[in-house]
Amino acid sequence: MLSNIRIVLINTFHPGNVGAIARAMKNMGLTNLYLVDPNDYPSEEATSRAAGAVDLLESATIVNTLEEAIHDCSLVIGTSARHRTFQLPIMNARECAQTVIPEAKEHQVAIVFGRETTGLLNEEIAQCHRQVYIDANDEYPVLNISQAVQIVSYEIWMANQDKSTHKTDVGEYPLKQDMERFYEHLEETLYGINFIIRNHPGKVLDKLHRFFNRSRPEKQELGILRGILAAVQREAGLTEANNHPEKKKDQHKKEIE
């Protein structure tokens, strides 16, 4: 179960933090480390700080984007102490762990940590389903990133020891890559019926992405939504080529040939 939980670090600046995080994870039985565009890696400093957890560094998955790190996850949780202009359901570290353990029985789960100085960007937190924060002194709530990972990992370890947490059943949720295909389908349809003007799209699509990430439809519900979009396209006389100008050009070229 713990092997289905990945810690995702975005653009970590200090390599020593990566090593300290590997050590913190191994202390709590977590082994799945993802590094998104790390600033300095591999690094002797990271290896030194990892101590007996060098194996986690050696097996870490390095990717260029957050999308690559979470595409096969059903639940993505972003860490942030800040309130955002758009709010996701918010949990503290203990509630996060109690949510993660049942989900990780069958699915991949990602907990995402941002940069040391700026944390997660708005567009990154917008890709998450939930937000987690760590309770701390209001006068100085700033934690080092390795400390934050240690606390969240500890709560996950403790929740995993609680057998009652294992009994919680969760629904069957789509992977992030399935949600991305849905967003593409939604965008095609809304452009196709002129609900959104292609040259002036505004913020509608961003707000819809946030809404569906926040509401988190189950796999069967997502299938219903895809069916509705297909029906709208069919009734509106839309085709896939109509919605993709580049595909329409290819189709026209084939007709000429």
N, C-alpha and C positions, 0 to 999 in steps of 0.2 A: 504493500500500500504506500509506504513512504517513497518507494522508487518512482511512483507516479506523480510526485510533487517536485516541481523544478523551481529553483531560485534563478531569476533572470536579473542580471545587472546591466544597466544601460550606460555605456560610455564612461565607465569607471575611470577616474583620472589617476589615482594613486595605486600602483600595482601592489603595494603592501596591504591595501584594503582587500584586494582580491584574495590574497593568501590568508588573511585573517578570517575572511568570510568562509573560505573552504574549511578552515579549522572549526569554525562555529557550526557549520552544517554537519560535519562528521561527528562532532560531539553529540548531536541530536538525531543521528541516523539518517540524515538527508545526503544524497549522493549526486543529485542531478543538477549540475551547474551550467547555466547558459550565460555567455558573455556577448553582449551586443556592442559591436564597434568599440572594444576597449582601447584606451589611450596608449597603454604601454604593456603589451603582453605578447609572448611570454616574457617573464622577468625574473631575474635572480632574487629580487626583493620579495616578489610574490611567493616564490619557492621557499625562501627563508622564513617568512611569516606563517606559512602553512604548516610548518613543523611536521607532524605525522599525517597530514592530510594532503600530501603532494599527489597522491593518486587521484584526488578529485580534480586537481588542476590538470593533470595529464589526460583525464577523460572529459574535461569540459568541452561543451559545444560552443564554437565561436561563429557568430553570424553577423551580418551587416545591418539588419533591421529588426525592429521589434516584431514586425509581421512574421518574419521567418522563425522567430523564437516561440511564437504562440499559436501558429497556424493549426496545430493538431491538438490544441487544448479545448476542453469544454467549458472551463471556468478560468477566468483571468482576474486577478486581484492586484490592484495598484496600491502602493504604499504612499501615503501623503498626509502630512499634518495640516495642510492648508485646505480651507473651504474653497471650492471651485465655483465658477459662475454657473455651471451645470452640475448638479449634485447627483452622484451615484449613491446607492444604498451604502451607508458607512458602518463599519464594524471596528471594535477594538481588537487587539491581537488575540485575545482569548476566544472571542466570538469567531474570528477568522479561522482559527485552528479547528473549532468545533464544526465549522462549515466545510472546511477542506477535507477532513478525514473521511466522512461518508462519500464525498464526491470522488475521492482518489481510489475508492474500491474498484471502480470500473473505468475511470477516465483520467486523462492527463490534466493536471492543474498547474497553473503558473502563478507565482507571486513575484511581482515586478518591483524592482527598486531603481530609483533614478540616480542622477549624478550627485556627487558629494555636495556641491554648492547650490544647485538649482532644483534638485529633485526631478520629478517627472514633468515634462511639458504637458500643456493642456491637450494637445493632439495625441499624446501617448496615454494619458489617463482616460481619454475618450474611447480608447480601444479596450478598456477593461469593463468587466461586469460589476465589480464591487470595489470599494476603497477601504483600506485598513489604516488605522492610525495607532500609535502607541501612547498610552497615558503617561504623562510626564509633568513635571513642575511647570506651571504656567509662566513662571518668571524666566525659565530657561529650558524649553522643551526640545532643544536641538540635540539629536544623538548622532554619533559617528555611524556611518553606514554599516560597519561590521557589528556594532552594538545592536543596531536595529534588526539585522538579520539574526543575531544570536537570540534576541527576545522572541521574535516571531517563530524561530525554529524550536525554541524551548517550549512554547505553547503548543506547537504541533506535536512534539514528542509527548507532552503530558496528555493531550487529547487522544493520542494514539494508545496510550496506556489505559485509558478509560474505556472499557468494553461496551459501556452503554452507548458511546458515540458511534461504535461500529454498527449498531442496530438500526440507525437512522437510514431510511430509504430515501433516495433522491430520484427525480425523474430522469428520463433519457434526453440529454441535451445535445444539440448540434455542436460540431467543432467550429473553431473560429473560421476555418477555410470555407465551411458550409455557409456561415453567416456572410462571408465576403461575396460568395456567389449570389446569395439572396440580395445583397445590397446592389450588386451589378444588375440583377434582374429588375429590382425596384427602380433603379436609375433609368434603365432602358424604357420601362413602362411610363414613368412620369414625364420623360422627355417626349416619348412617342405620342402621348395624348395631350401634349402641350400644357400639362399642369405646371411644369417648370420650363422656362425659356432657356435654351442652351446658352445663349450669349449673356444672360443675366440670371444665373441660377440662384443667387442669394445664399441664404444659410439653411434652406429647407432640408437638403440632403444631410448636412451635418446634424441638424436637430433630430432627424429621423434615425440616423445611426445611433445617436445617444439614447433615444427613446427605446429602441429595440435592444441595445446592450443593457440598458437599465432594467427593462421588463423581462428580458431573457426568455424568449419563447422556447418551449420544449421541441424536440425533434419532430414530433407529429404535428405540432402547431405550425412549425416552420413549413412543413409540407403543405399544409392548408393554405398558408399565405402565398407560397409559390404557385399553387393551383389557382388562386384568385388572380394573381398577376397574369398568368398564362391565359385565363379566361378574358381578362380585360384586353389583353393584346389581340386575342382572337376576335373578339366582338368589335374592336376598333379597327380591324383590318390591318394590324401591324405585323411585320415580319422581322426576323432578326436582322436581316440586311438593312431594313428601313431604319433601324435604331443605331446601326453602326455604319457611319459614312464610309469607312475604309472597306468594310465588307460589301457595301453596296457597289463601290467602285470595282471590286473584284468580280462581283456577279455580273455587272454591266460588261466588263472585259470579256468574260466567258461567253456572254450572249453574242458579242460581236464576232468572236472567234468561231 
